[in-house]
Amino acid sequence: MSESSASLDQVSELLDREAIRDCLYRYCRGIDRADEAALRSAYWPDGTDQHGPYNGSASGFVDWAIKAQSHAERNIHQIHNILIEFKSGGAQVESYFSAFQRQPDASGKMIELDMKGRYLDWFVKREGEWRILNRVVVFDWVVSTPAPADSEETRFGALTPIGQNHPNDLIYK
């Protein structure tokens, strides 16, 4: 292999890594802003997701998540420590996550969840685009506390603007 073709291979791999990271970040925007199109764009239509209480198709996960988000007040997902290993047919990707959610529990009382874990993803590239084909979520940390009773206006005070769901969040303006 010539030096120039090795350099092209390295550049191609760097571009693939960035495309995979971008997909992970798009997933976070989709889940946090209840942006169905962004969330769907992170998965291949024939994908799967094993996500805590949900285990099934990626499309079904998106339906389930968007419905659940309609009851949640706040969601923040952050991705850390992304390890990408290219293998035959795709890429094995382990991404650590932190998720903070304010939502009703089974009895309807508002709680705050602090969750940490890992997304174990199998990414494949089709027609030049990387997306998640299969995801398993591993939970390493979960803390649930009662949510403060104060309104967002009281809690946030002068800290505005406050994030909102699609299409009202400022990112869509």
Backbone as JSON, one array per atom type, in Angstrom:
{
  "sequence": "MSESSASLDQVSELLDREAIRDCLYRYCRGIDRADEAALRSAYWPDGTDQHGPYNGSASGFVDWAIKAQSHAERNIHQIHNILIEFKSGGAQVESYFSAFQRQPDASGKMIELDMKGRYLDWFVKREGEWRILNRVVVFDWVVSTPAPADSEETRFGALTPIGQNHPNDLIYK",
  "N": [[0.86, -1.18, 0.0], [0.58, 2.13, -0.88], [1.99, 5.21, 0.4], [0.29, 7.41, 0.01], [-2.23, 6.2, -0.4], [-2.56, 5.02, 2.09], [-2.76, 7.31, 3.66], [-5.16, 8.34, 2.64], [-6.9, 6.33, 3.48], [-6.71, 6.7, 6.25], [-7.8, 9.28, 6.51], [-10.38, 8.76, 5.58], [-11.24, 7.01, 7.59], [-11.23, 8.78, 9.79], [-13.25, 10.56, 8.99], [-15.42, 8.77, 9.03], [-15.49, 8.17, 11.78], [-16.23, 10.71, 12.79], [-18.76, 10.95, 11.63], [-20.13, 8.92, 12.95], [-20.01, 9.86, 15.6], [-21.5, 12.22, 15.25], [-24.0, 11.12, 14.69], [-24.58, 9.95, 17.18], [-24.8, 12.27, 18.74], [-26.95, 13.47, 17.47], [-28.93, 11.66, 18.15], [-29.11, 12.29, 20.91], [-30.1, 14.96, 20.81], [-32.54, 14.42, 19.58], [-33.86, 12.76, 21.5], [-33.88, 14.41, 23.77], [-35.2, 16.76, 22.99], [-37.58, 15.79, 22.16], [-37.78, 15.32, 19.43], [-38.88, 13.82, 16.86], [-38.1, 13.26, 14.18], [-35.3, 13.72, 14.24], [-34.56, 11.79, 16.12], [-35.36, 9.38, 14.85], [-33.59, 9.5, 12.71], [-31.21, 8.62, 13.71], [-31.2, 5.9, 13.76], [-31.24, 2.87, 11.8], [-34.02, 1.87, 9.83], [-34.6, -0.88, 10.08], [-33.54, -1.51, 12.5], [-32.76, -2.43, 15.98], [-33.53, -1.98, 19.49], [-32.65, -2.33, 22.79], [-33.68, -1.15, 25.61], [-33.75, -0.51, 28.64], [-36.91, -0.76, 30.02], [-37.97, -1.13, 27.5], [-37.83, -3.28, 24.7], [-37.21, -4.01, 21.53], [-38.07, -3.2, 18.15], [-36.22, -0.55, 16.54], [-37.76, 1.46, 15.46], [-40.14, 1.12, 16.9], [-39.09, 1.76, 19.41], [-38.61, 4.51, 19.09], [-41.25, 5.44, 18.77], [-42.25, 4.73, 21.33], [-40.54, 6.23, 23.01], [-41.06, 8.91, 22.24], [-43.72, 9.14, 22.99], [-43.43, 8.74, 25.78], [-41.88, 11.0, 26.35], [-43.71, 13.01, 26.15], [-44.82, 13.25, 28.62], [-42.78, 13.96, 30.24], [-40.92, 16.54, 31.9], [-38.31, 17.56, 31.67], [-35.33, 16.68, 29.96], [-32.05, 15.6, 29.69], [-29.46, 14.4, 27.93], [-26.18, 13.24, 27.83], [-23.21, 12.46, 26.11], [-20.29, 10.55, 26.59], [-16.83, 9.48, 26.52], [-16.43, 7.93, 23.98], [-15.87, 5.04, 22.29], [-14.78, 3.67, 19.4], [-14.69, 0.91, 17.38], [-13.74, -0.36, 14.43], [-14.97, -3.0, 12.54], [-15.39, -5.99, 10.59], [-17.95, -5.33, 8.39], [-19.08, -3.25, 9.88], [-19.21, -1.1, 12.77], [-18.31, -1.41, 16.11], [-19.5, 0.27, 18.83], [-18.98, 1.8, 21.87], [-20.44, 3.91, 24.11], [-20.35, 6.04, 26.8], [-22.94, 7.35, 28.86], [-24.72, 10.06, 30.41], [-27.76, 10.72, 31.86], [-30.29, 12.93, 32.67], [-33.41, 13.23, 33.99], [-36.65, 14.61, 34.37], [-39.64, 13.6, 35.37], [-42.94, 12.02, 35.57], [-43.49, 9.43, 38.01], [-44.62, 5.98, 38.33], [-46.89, 6.34, 39.88], [-47.65, 8.85, 39.25], [-46.43, 10.97, 40.55], [-44.04, 13.59, 40.41], [-40.67, 12.98, 39.64], [-37.05, 13.07, 39.79], [-34.59, 11.73, 37.8], [-31.33, 10.46, 37.82], [-29.25, 9.08, 35.73], [-26.71, 6.87, 34.67], [-24.7, 5.21, 32.31], [-24.04, 2.92, 29.6], [-24.14, 2.98, 26.08], [-24.25, 0.34, 23.97], [-23.53, -0.14, 20.85], [-24.12, -1.29, 17.51], [-23.03, -0.1, 14.65], [-23.76, 0.5, 11.24], [-22.78, 1.25, 7.9], [-24.5, 2.61, 5.28], [-25.02, 3.4, 1.95], [-23.21, 5.52, 2.22], [-23.81, 6.59, 4.73], [-23.67, 6.52, 8.27], [-25.42, 4.77, 10.77], [-27.21, 3.66, 13.72], [-27.65, 0.21, 14.01], [-28.14, -1.84, 15.83], [-28.84, -1.55, 19.27], [-27.96, -1.83, 22.69], [-28.71, -0.89, 25.9], [-26.84, -0.38, 28.72], [-27.18, -0.07, 32.11], [-25.48, 1.6, 34.61], [-25.74, 3.17, 36.81], [-28.28, 4.54, 38.79], [-30.27, 6.97, 40.21], [-33.05, 8.03, 41.93], [-35.0, 10.75, 42.84], [-37.4, 12.68, 44.72], [-39.01, 15.28, 42.9], [-38.42, 18.82, 43.12], [-41.04, 20.91, 44.33], [-41.43, 23.47, 43.42], [-42.26, 25.77, 40.74], [-41.05, 25.9, 37.32], [-40.48, 28.54, 36.61], [-39.93, 29.68, 39.09], [-37.77, 28.07, 39.97], [-35.85, 28.39, 37.89], [-35.68, 31.14, 37.6], [-33.99, 34.04, 36.66], [-32.58, 32.69, 34.78], [-32.82, 32.31, 31.74], [-33.18, 31.77, 28.18], [-35.36, 28.92, 28.7], [-34.93, 25.51, 27.96], [-36.88, 23.77, 25.51], [-39.28, 21.47, 24.01], [-39.26, 20.1, 20.66], [-41.26, 21.78, 18.3], [-40.43, 24.1, 19.5], [-38.09, 24.84, 20.85], [-35.18, 26.95, 20.97], [-33.16, 26.08, 19.21], [-34.38, 25.36, 16.88], [-35.17, 27.67, 15.66]],
  "CA": [[0.0, 0.0, 0.0], [1.39, 3.35, -0.97], [1.8, 6.18, 1.48], [-0.87, 8.25, -0.27], [-3.46, 5.44, -0.16], [-2.67, 4.88, 3.55], [-3.27, 8.59, 4.16], [-6.57, 8.42, 2.27], [-7.61, 5.42, 4.38], [-6.78, 7.35, 7.56], [-8.77, 10.38, 6.41], [-11.7, 8.13, 5.48], [-11.6, 6.53, 8.94], [-11.54, 9.95, 10.62], [-14.58, 11.02, 8.57], [-16.38, 7.79, 9.55], [-15.6, 8.39, 13.22], [-17.01, 11.93, 13.01], [-20.14, 10.67, 11.25], [-20.7, 8.12, 14.04], [-20.22, 10.78, 16.73], [-22.6, 13.1, 14.89], [-25.22, 10.34, 14.86], [-24.83, 9.85, 18.63], [-25.25, 13.58, 19.21], [-28.29, 13.66, 16.91], [-29.79, 10.87, 19.04], [-29.33, 13.07, 22.14], [-31.02, 16.05, 20.51], [-33.85, 13.84, 19.33], [-34.5, 12.28, 22.73], [-34.06, 15.51, 24.71], [-36.14, 17.76, 22.47], [-38.74, 15.05, 21.63], [-37.72, 15.58, 18.0], [-39.04, 12.48, 16.29], [-37.29, 13.11, 12.96], [-33.89, 13.6, 14.64], [-34.39, 10.5, 16.79], [-35.42, 8.33, 13.82], [-32.42, 9.59, 11.83], [-30.06, 7.98, 14.36], [-31.35, 4.44, 13.63], [-31.72, 2.29, 10.56], [-35.41, 1.43, 10.02], [-34.66, -2.29, 10.47], [-32.73, -1.65, 13.71], [-33.35, -2.86, 17.25], [-33.09, -1.26, 20.68], [-32.96, -2.91, 24.1], [-33.53, 0.13, 26.31], [-34.47, -0.6, 29.91], [-38.17, -1.5, 29.91], [-38.32, -1.35, 26.1], [-36.98, -4.19, 23.95], [-37.88, -4.31, 20.27], [-37.56, -2.51, 16.97], [-35.8, 0.84, 16.73], [-38.93, 2.29, 15.15], [-41.01, 1.03, 18.07], [-38.48, 2.53, 20.49], [-38.86, 5.94, 18.85], [-42.66, 5.67, 19.13], [-42.35, 4.61, 22.79], [-39.82, 7.34, 23.63], [-41.77, 10.16, 21.97], [-44.91, 9.11, 23.86], [-42.97, 8.95, 27.16], [-41.39, 12.37, 26.49], [-44.84, 13.93, 26.26], [-45.13, 13.37, 30.04], [-41.58, 14.42, 30.94], [-40.69, 17.98, 31.89], [-36.93, 17.87, 31.31], [-34.44, 15.57, 29.6], [-30.71, 15.98, 29.25], [-28.58, 13.26, 27.69], [-24.82, 13.63, 27.45], [-22.39, 11.33, 25.66], [-18.88, 10.66, 27.0], [-15.98, 8.3, 26.31], [-16.88, 7.18, 22.81], [-14.85, 4.13, 21.78], [-15.24, 3.16, 18.12], [-13.84, -0.15, 16.85], [-14.21, -0.8, 13.12], [-14.88, -4.45, 12.35], [-15.98, -6.41, 9.33], [-19.38, -5.07, 8.25], [-19.6, -2.12, 10.64], [-18.4, -0.56, 13.87], [-18.78, -1.63, 17.48], [-19.32, 1.56, 19.49], [-19.38, 1.91, 23.27], [-20.51, 5.32, 24.5], [-20.88, 6.29, 28.13], [-23.93, 8.42, 28.86], [-25.37, 10.59, 31.61], [-29.11, 11.19, 31.53], [-31.02, 13.56, 33.77], [-34.79, 13.32, 33.53], [-37.69, 15.02, 35.32], [-40.82, 12.97, 34.79], [-43.78, 11.37, 36.58], [-43.27, 8.01, 38.27], [-45.8, 5.14, 38.04], [-48.06, 6.87, 40.61], [-47.93, 10.2, 38.76], [-45.64, 11.98, 41.26], [-42.88, 14.01, 39.64], [-39.37, 12.57, 40.18], [-35.88, 13.37, 38.99], [-33.72, 10.57, 37.64], [-29.94, 10.67, 37.43], [-28.84, 7.77, 35.23], [-25.43, 6.75, 33.98], [-24.54, 3.89, 31.73], [-23.34, 2.82, 28.32], [-24.82, 2.51, 24.88], [-23.46, -0.63, 23.21], [-24.14, -0.01, 19.54], [-23.54, -1.79, 16.28], [-23.28, 0.86, 13.57], [-23.43, 0.1, 9.88], [-22.76, 2.33, 6.91], [-25.26, 2.3, 4.07], [-25.06, 4.52, 1.01], [-22.38, 6.6, 2.73], [-24.3, 7.13, 6.0], [-23.58, 5.66, 9.44], [-26.52, 4.83, 11.74], [-27.28, 2.53, 14.66], [-28.47, -0.92, 13.61], [-28.57, -2.5, 17.07], [-28.43, -0.89, 20.5], [-28.28, -2.35, 24.01], [-28.37, 0.09, 26.92], [-26.39, -0.95, 30.0], [-27.31, 0.92, 33.18], [-24.45, 1.45, 35.64], [-26.05, 4.04, 37.95], [-29.61, 5.16, 38.74], [-30.73, 7.59, 41.45], [-34.35, 8.67, 41.77], [-35.35, 11.59, 43.98], [-38.61, 13.48, 44.47], [-38.73, 16.55, 42.25], [-38.85, 20.0, 43.88], [-42.41, 21.3, 44.01], [-41.46, 24.81, 42.82], [-42.44, 25.86, 39.29], [-39.83, 26.19, 36.58], [-40.23, 29.97, 36.7], [-39.31, 29.92, 40.39], [-36.47, 27.38, 40.02], [-34.91, 28.93, 36.91], [-35.52, 32.58, 37.82], [-33.49, 34.83, 35.53], [-31.84, 31.82, 33.87], [-33.64, 32.06, 30.56], [-34.38, 30.98, 27.93], [-35.41, 27.55, 29.2], [-35.07, 24.56, 26.87], [-38.22, 23.28, 25.2], [-39.35, 20.4, 23.02], [-39.46, 20.42, 19.24], [-40.42, 22.69, 17.5], [-40.38, 25.39, 20.2], [-36.77, 25.15, 21.37], [-34.47, 27.94, 20.15], [-32.31, 25.47, 18.18], [-35.18, 25.23, 15.66], [-35.51, 29.01, 15.16]],
  "C": [[0.9, 1.24, 0.0], [1.07, 4.29, 0.19], [0.56, 7.03, 1.26], [-2.18, 7.49, -0.05], [-3.66, 5.19, 1.34], [-3.22, 6.17, 4.15], [-4.74, 8.76, 3.85], [-7.42, 7.52, 3.16], [-7.76, 6.05, 5.77], [-7.78, 8.49, 7.56], [-10.19, 9.81, 6.35], [-12.16, 7.62, 6.85], [-11.96, 7.69, 9.86], [-12.93, 10.5, 10.27], [-15.67, 10.07, 9.07], [-16.57, 7.97, 11.05], [-16.45, 9.63, 13.53], [-18.48, 11.71, 12.66], [-20.84, 9.85, 12.33], [-20.96, 9.01, 15.25], [-21.4, 11.71, 16.46], [-23.94, 12.38, 15.06], [-25.58, 10.2, 16.34], [-25.36, 11.18, 19.18], [-26.66, 13.9, 18.69], [-29.32, 12.87, 17.72], [-30.12, 11.68, 20.3], [-30.28, 14.23, 21.9], [-32.43, 15.5, 20.32], [-34.57, 13.42, 20.6], [-34.79, 13.44, 23.68], [-35.1, 16.53, 24.27], [-37.44, 17.12, 21.97], [-38.9, 15.35, 20.14], [-37.71, 14.23, 17.29], [-38.16, 12.27, 15.06], [-35.82, 12.93, 13.3], [-33.63, 12.24, 15.27], [-34.41, 9.36, 15.77], [-34.18, 8.32, 12.95], [-31.18, 8.96, 12.43], [-30.06, 6.47, 14.16], [-31.66, 4.06, 12.18], [-33.12, 1.75, 10.81], [-35.55, -0.03, 10.47], [-33.86, -2.57, 11.76], [-33.51, -2.14, 14.91], [-32.79, -2.01, 18.39], [-33.58, -1.99, 21.92], [-32.64, -1.81, 25.1], [-34.31, 0.09, 27.61], [-35.76, -1.39, 29.73], [-38.6, -1.78, 28.47], [-37.32, -2.3, 25.45], [-37.7, -4.54, 22.65], [-37.25, -3.55, 19.13], [-37.15, -1.08, 17.32], [-36.97, 1.78, 16.46], [-39.92, 2.29, 16.31], [-40.44, 1.79, 19.25], [-38.75, 4.01, 20.32], [-40.31, 6.27, 19.2], [-42.84, 5.7, 20.64], [-41.72, 5.83, 23.47], [-40.56, 8.66, 23.43], [-43.03, 10.24, 22.83], [-44.51, 9.39, 25.32], [-42.53, 10.4, 27.37], [-42.54, 13.36, 26.62], [-45.24, 14.15, 27.72], [-43.95, 13.92, 30.85], [-41.46, 15.93, 30.84], [-39.3, 18.34, 31.36], [-36.19, 16.59, 30.98], [-33.12, 16.15, 29.15], [-29.89, 14.7, 29.13], [-27.23, 13.79, 27.23], [-24.04, 12.36, 27.12], [-20.94, 11.59, 26.06], [-18.13, 9.41, 26.51], [-16.47, 7.42, 25.17], [-15.7, 6.36, 22.28], [-15.42, 3.45, 20.53], [-14.22, 2.14, 17.62], [-14.43, -0.63, 15.53], [-13.94, -2.29, 12.98], [-15.5, -4.77, 11.0], [-17.48, -6.14, 9.33], [-19.91, -3.89, 9.05], [-18.63, -1.64, 11.7], [-19.09, -0.87, 15.19], [-18.46, -0.35, 18.24], [-19.85, 1.47, 20.91], [-19.3, 3.38, 23.65], [-21.07, 5.4, 25.91], [-21.89, 7.42, 28.04], [-24.27, 8.82, 30.28], [-26.72, 11.09, 31.15], [-29.75, 11.73, 32.79], [-32.44, 13.78, 33.26], [-35.7, 13.73, 34.68], [-39.0, 14.56, 34.71], [-41.68, 12.35, 35.9], [-43.38, 9.91, 36.77], [-44.58, 7.26, 37.99], [-47.06, 5.66, 38.73], [-48.43, 8.29, 40.17], [-47.18, 11.3, 39.48], [-44.38, 12.3, 40.45], [-41.59, 13.62, 40.38], [-38.27, 13.09, 39.26], [-34.98, 12.15, 38.99], [-32.34, 11.02, 37.19], [-29.42, 9.29, 37.03], [-27.51, 7.87, 34.5], [-25.35, 5.33, 33.43], [-23.8, 3.96, 30.42], [-24.31, 2.39, 27.24], [-23.85, 1.58, 24.17], [-24.13, -0.75, 21.85], [-23.36, -0.76, 18.47], [-23.99, -0.83, 15.18], [-22.96, 0.2, 12.23], [-23.55, 1.31, 8.96], [-23.48, 1.84, 5.67], [-25.35, 3.55, 3.23], [-24.36, 5.76, 1.58], [-22.79, 7.17, 4.08], [-24.21, 6.08, 7.11], [-24.81, 5.88, 10.33], [-26.46, 3.59, 12.63], [-28.18, 1.45, 14.06], [-29.01, -1.63, 14.85], [-27.99, -1.77, 18.27], [-28.87, -1.7, 21.7], [-27.82, -1.29, 25.0], [-28.03, -0.64, 28.21], [-26.46, 0.16, 31.03], [-26.3, 0.61, 34.28], [-24.78, 2.24, 36.9], [-27.44, 4.63, 37.76], [-29.93, 5.69, 40.13], [-32.03, 8.31, 41.14], [-34.64, 9.48, 43.03], [-36.66, 12.32, 43.68], [-38.22, 14.82, 43.86], [-39.16, 17.7, 43.15], [-40.24, 20.43, 43.4], [-42.49, 22.67, 43.32], [-41.65, 24.75, 41.3], [-41.09, 26.12, 38.62], [-39.49, 27.67, 36.66], [-39.53, 30.32, 38.0], [-37.9, 29.32, 40.42], [-35.45, 28.04, 39.1], [-34.67, 30.42, 37.09], [-35.09, 33.3, 36.56], [-32.73, 33.98, 34.51], [-32.72, 31.42, 32.69], [-32.81, 32.29, 29.31], [-34.23, 29.57, 28.48], [-35.63, 26.64, 28.0], [-36.49, 24.06, 26.73], [-38.14, 22.13, 24.21], [-39.5, 20.96, 21.62], [-40.92, 20.79, 19.02], [-40.16, 24.01, 18.19], [-39.01, 25.78, 20.74], [-36.04, 26.11, 20.41], [-33.6, 27.33, 19.05], [-33.05, 25.37, 16.85], [-35.56, 26.57, 15.05], [-34.5, 29.46, 14.11]]
}
